[in-house]
């Protein structure tokens, strides 16, 4: 019996398999940008920036369609949920339950900027985030300090950095195990704000901007940076974001001590 000829197409597929050309991407991320409150124009800049990160770092990034609710089935193939400047109450009770089961199964969460201005009435989510947004002054330049350079994505950051953004004040921490990454020096900008119903003179000597923690079987990373469109062109910011995504999706990257 004659064997089938080894066609050029089969040869190419064989070579691709040997070289890893058909290997799966690192992990899968679901991007949520839905808003039920203030809609940040920088979402429009953030989406292509995150898509470029996915291409550069070889992971899948799918954007959640608002009309398709979260479900166990829809989330089962993802490793991390990224919430980019979401606001307000955006999930039904059923979606909240699916989100909780997703994290409890060992998966990850990444919150960017206004993700802390989302789902205030869902206690589990407020604990997942770690601090909830309270108020902010006008956009300003300030000095930011890296308090833990061992976290993925902060390896190239200087210990102290001049940065311009919308600087959030937060309510007290909702959990006790937050690991802080970046803080802002309130002596370097004017933190005072008066919205009538909300006022603030700042958070004091310790004003957190980014943090992470293990939570309810999974992992959570949050950064308040990312209000201004051009932030999403800043290489240091993109490294910071990808470090959080990588850790939340895989649990890898933290420096361990023997």
Secondary structure, 3 states (H helix, E strand, C coil): CCCCCCCHHHHHHHHHHHHCCCCCCCCEEEEECCECCCCCCHHHHHHHHHHHHHHHHCCEEEECCCCCCCCHHHHCCCCEEEEECCEECCCCHHHHHHHHHHHHCCCEEEEEHHHHHECCCCHHHHHHHCCCEEEECCCEEEEEEECCCCCCCCCCCCCEEEEEECCEEECCCCCCCCEEEEEECHHHCCCCEECCCCEECCCCCCCEEEEEEEECCEEEEEECCCCCHHHHHCHHHHHHHHHHHHHHHHCCCCCCCC
